[in-house]
Amino acid sequence: MTTVLAIDQGTSGTKAVVVGPDGAVLALAEVPVRPAYLPGGRVEQNPQELLDSVLAAGRQAVAQAGRPIDAVTLANQGETVLAWDPLTGRPLTTALVWQDRRAEDVCAELAGQAARIAELTGLVLDPYFSAPKMAWIRRNVTSEGVVTTSDTWLVHHLTGEFVTDAATASRSLVLDLDAVDWSPELLRLFKLDGERLPRIVACDEIVGTTRAFGGEIPVGGLIVDQQAALLAEGCLRPGEAKCTFGTGAFLLANTGERAVRSTSGLTTSVAWRARGGTPYCVDGQVYTAASAVRWLGDLGFIGGATDLDATAAPDSQGALFVPALAGLAAPWWRPDATASFLGMTLSTRPGHLVRAVLEGVAAQVADLAQVVARDLGAPLTRLRVDGGLTRSATLMQAQADLAQMPVDVYPSPHATALGAAAMARLAVDPALSLEDAVPAWTPSTTYEPRWTGERAAEFLARWRRGVDAAMDRADLTGSEA
Ligand SMILES: O=P(O)(O)OC[C@H](O)CO
């Protein structure tokens, strides 16, 4: 009977949830963090702010719960990196967020090795992943200390250990995906071969203890955030898929125990390493979902995410949006692409543009669902969804319409934390099976497609032409630069 403090350290905030033995949420605390969006596609966070938010949210949630905590777990952003001093724990750089594009040059230099890198890692050579950003820090900022993903730094502060979990390590571009171990060949390619690297632990492992939240509490169940949501949503069998609508939107499908390489431009990662098994998943990414909504707010088009449904016009009146505000990921992999609105006239109003942004995000997810189906060799029949933006009925209906499948909304806004809590229960209780650790759920809402297949296909064809135009424009800008 395990009560878990599950901390979801995300891009836009840290959420701490105390989860009871049956998966019920007993307490919740949230501390927002705001990345700095800088020119040149740079996206940074203050590491100290991340750590402070973990401690503050965790302590608030524990105080609220008012009961003993048996385990602490952390879900992390995945590909956000920093350099730090392993003796003092002091950060030596800002944190380069996964959305940061500055390591494009590192990737461009390795372009000749892209196929070999993809074969070994299951990933695509892109600045999104952690190793290019680690290499960028080494070349441009400091050769001191260690350079790791943010989870390793946070867990070090909590426990004194130097670890990362297998799922997070698989987002790096320096992990041999089949061996689930650091690859000397890849480390050499990125010139990271002299680095001290964290020990790779299983997700269902206790890695140490912490006194940060009162008493001495075991820490374990470490997992990257998207995979934690995959687990929470019960995607335990090959072919089961979910999409989390957070800062970005991330579509993941379980592919079972074989690390099948995508033939369609998706990426393959470790879903989790637990109970002696290592299932894998394919994933596709929309880099800006809630980020695009926040951007709409910054521009004054909406007051905030809760205004979306009231502000979005019933249709976009022909306006179309390509949400490449931080480049394009799978299956295009164009970090240099930029976002665009198309199809505007003098009668276009903010409400049309808000609708276009929501449809643009939904179109990209629908496109990814088709690509995932190609890789799996079978169409997805339903899509499980979670994350803050699932509160927008407009977005969810557009998702069902464009993907042409029912969309099942996860009933809790805390899927990532609940997935990490399930992993922590496995870490604490060796007798528990994966199936028993994940509570069953029924959707809070199911959105059925209202558009005809023909209308959805026409929309997606027009939207893909918008994507092609965005890439052509990036080619043009690149050659002029
Ligand atoms: O911070 P989130 O929830 O948008 O998730 C970040 C992603 O996992 C980055 O790969």
The ligand as an SDF file (V2000), in Angstrom:
LIG
                    3D

 10  9  0  0  0  0  0  0  0  0999 V2000
    6.8890   19.7630  -20.8120 O   0  0  0  0  0  0  0  0  0  0  0  0
    5.9290   19.0110  -21.6500 P   0  0  0  0  0  0  0  0  0  0  0  0
    4.8680   18.3490  -20.8660 O   0  0  0  0  0  0  0  0  0  0  0  0
    5.3680   19.7390  -22.8110 O   0  0  0  0  0  0  0  0  0  0  0  0
    6.7620   17.7960  -22.2900 O   0  0  0  0  0  0  0  0  0  0  0  0
    8.0060   18.0190  -22.8670 C   0  0  0  0  0  0  0  0  0  0  0  0
    8.3440   16.9050  -23.8200 C   0  0  0  0  0  0  0  0  0  0  0  0
    8.3830   15.6610  -23.2130 O   0  0  0  0  0  0  0  0  0  0  0  0
    9.6050   17.2050  -24.5720 C   0  0  0  0  0  0  0  0  0  0  0  0
   10.0260   16.1230  -25.3380 O   0  0  0  0  0  0  0  0  0  0  0  0
  1  2  2  0
  2  3  1  0
  2  4  1  0
  2  5  1  0
  5  6  1  0
  6  7  1  0
  7  8  1  0
  7  9  1  0
  9 10  1  0
M  END
$$$$
